[in-house]
Every structure is written in C-alpha cells, then in structure tokens.
Amino acid sequence: MCGGEKEAGHTTFSVDLGDGLVVVRHVPATVCNQCVEEWIDNKTAQQLETIVEEARQKKHQLEVLSL
C-alpha cells in the first residue's frame, strides 16, 4: 500500500494473556522496507498459536522464546 518493497526478515511477536505475557523473538516474516508493515505466513502463525496455547497451559507470567 505504501509503495515499499516486501523483504524477508524477522519480527517479535507478543501476546498479553491477561495473567501472563508471551514474547517470541526472531519470528520469520515478510517486512515492508518503507513502512515496516509485517506479514507472517500461515505455517509460522500456526506455530505461534501452539506456543501461545502451551504457555497458557503452563500459566507462566512471562515466557520468552525464539523461533
């Protein structure tokens, strides 16, 4: 939309679970080189959903991971 180009890169994904926080660093993403908008593919999104669900079950207050 902004006219920038999409490039392979990484992002940090975080979720506030209310009673805990999950942070996943080095998540593969496509990133706009102009506005820094980020896109995560479906396979990676599924991995992130699994990580969040596991963290929810562990009931940790803070969980920091890398992909």
N, C-alpha and C positions, 0 to 999 in steps of 0.2 A: 504494500500500500504506500509506503513512504518513498519508494524508488530505490531503496538499498538492495544489496545482493545478499542472498542466503548463503551462509558458510557453515561448515561443520565446526562444532565447538562443544563447550560444556556449560552447564548451569548448576546452580544449587537449588534443590527442591526442599521446601519445608511445609510442614502441616502442624497446626495447633490442634491437638486433640482435646483441649479443654483442661484435662488433668495432666497433660504431658505434651512434649514437643518432639517431633521427628525432623531431623535435618539430614538430607542425603546430598553429599558433595560429589563433584565430578560426574554429573549425570550427562551422558551424551545427548546433544541437542543440535538443532539447526538454529543458527543465530543470525539475525539481520546485522550487517556490518554498519548500518546507519542508525537505526532506532533501537537496536539491541533487543527487539522482539524475539521470543524464543519459542520453538516448537519441539515437542518430544514425540517420537514415533510410538505406535501402539504397543510394540513389544516392550519398550522401556517403561511406558505407562503401566503396563500390567505388572512389571517387576516392582515398580514403586507402590502400587496398590497392595502387593503381597507384603512388602516391607512395612507399610503402614499398619496393615492388619496384624502382623506379628508383633509390632511394637505396642499396639493397643491391647493385645492379649497379655503381654508381659507387664503392662501397667507401669512402665518406667516413666519417670518425669522427663528425662531427656535421653534421646538416642541419636547419636551422630554416626553416620555410615558413609562409605564411599562406594560407588558402583565401579 
